Amino acid sequence: MIAYILATCIPGNEKEVIAKIKSLPDVTEVNGVMGRYDVFVKVEAKDPLKVDAAISKVRNISHVTSTVTMPVIYGQGGTIDEE
């Protein structure tokens, strides 16, 4: 299962938030982004419960003010169609 998370954090704390997210299990990509959101996160695990746990951990990081989570739909493009 794959999910993408867009996170907003308190301005000036982006680097700290990104460092904390990078250390979480099942997080495979983290990038600071410009625009409405501050951080882009990719979470990947075979067990959906692990993905849920990673999402909860991101949401509970200090200085994260909001998140939007987008679970991937299998069979609608990308490399996951091959699994």
C-alpha positions in Angstrom: 0.0 0.0 0.0 1.2 3.5 -0.8 -0.1 6.8 0.6 1.0 10.4 -0.1 0.8 13.0 2.7 0.8 16.7 2.2 1.7 18.4 5.5 1.6 22.0 6.6 3.8 23.2 9.5 4.5 26.3 11.5 6.7 28.5 9.3 10.4 28.2 10.1 10.1 24.7 11.4 10.2 22.9 8.0 13.7 21.4 8.3 13.0 20.1 11.8 9.7 18.5 10.7 11.4 16.9 7.6 14.2 15.5 9.7 11.7 13.9 12.1 9.6 12.5 9.2 12.7 11.0 7.5 13.4 8.9 10.6 9.9 7.2 10.6 9.6 3.6 9.5 7.9 3.0 6.1 8.5 6.6 5.0 10.2 6.3 1.6 10.4 9.9 0.4 10.2 13.3 2.0 10.6 16.7 0.3 10.0 20.3 1.3 7.6 21.9 -1.3 6.4 25.4 -2.0 2.8 26.4 -2.1 -0.2 25.5 0.0 1.7 22.7 1.7 5.2 22.6 3.2 6.2 18.9 3.1 5.5 16.0 0.7 5.7 12.5 2.2 5.5 9.1 0.6 4.6 6.2 2.8 4.9 2.6 1.6 4.3 -0.8 3.3 2.8 -4.1 2.5 0.7 -4.0 5.7 -2.0 -1.3 5.6 -1.8 -1.0 9.4 1.9 0.1 9.1 0.8 2.8 6.6 -1.9 3.9 9.0 0.7 4.0 11.9 3.1 6.1 9.8 0.4 8.5 8.9 -0.5 8.9 12.6 3.1 9.5 13.5 3.4 12.3 10.8 0.2 13.9 12.1 1.5 13.9 15.7 4.9 15.5 14.9 5.4 18.8 16.8 4.9 21.8 14.5 2.8 20.0 12.0 -0.5 21.9 11.9 -2.5 20.0 9.2 -2.2 17.1 6.8 -4.0 15.7 3.7 -3.5 12.0 3.1 -4.1 10.5 -0.4 -4.0 6.6 -0.5 -3.1 5.3 -3.9 -5.8 3.4 -5.9 -4.3 0.3 -7.4 -5.0 -0.3 -11.1 -5.1 3.4 -12.1 -1.6 4.0 -13.4 2.0 4.1 -12.2 4.3 1.2 -11.4 1.9 -0.3 -8.8 -0.3 -1.7 -11.6 2.4 -4.3 -12.1 2.1 -5.7 -8.6 
